[in-house]
């Protein structure tokens, strides 16, 4: 529910340009999450207990 209200508030306050910036930041966040996952898999070490 909060995501819908946040988008509606952003559009009402910032206009249609806010949708563009939401897409930009969504792509940036997704790419950072992907890079973090790839680096975690590359630098994974086995732990012997």
GIKAZI-V404330 format. One record per residue. RES is the residue in one letter. SS is DSSP state (H for helix, E for strand, L for the rest). PHI is phi as a letter, one per 40 degrees, with the letter a starting at -180 (999 if undefined). D_CENTER is the distance of its C-alpha to the mean C-alpha in whole Angstrom. Layout:
# GIKAZI-V404330
RES/SS/PHI/D_CENTER
RES/SS/PHI/D_CENTER
This chain:
# GIKAZI-V404330
X/L/999/18
X/H/c/16
X/H/c/13
X/H/c/16
X/H/c/18
X/H/c/15
X/H/c/14
X/H/c/18
X/H/c/19
X/H/c/17
X/H/c/19
X/H/c/22
X/H/c/21
X/H/c/20
X/L/g/21
X/L/c/20
X/H/c/18
X/H/c/15
X/H/c/14
X/H/d/14
X/H/c/12
X/H/c/9
X/H/c/9
X/H/c/9
X/H/c/6
X/H/c/4
X/H/c/6
X/H/c/6
X/H/c/3
X/H/c/5
X/H/c/8
X/H/c/8
X/H/c/7
X/H/c/10
X/H/c/12
X/H/c/12
X/H/c/13
X/H/c/16
X/H/c/17
X/H/c/18
X/H/c/20
X/H/c/22
X/L/b/23
X/L/c/23
X/L/b/27
X/L/c/29
X/L/b/31
X/L/c/34
X/L/c/35
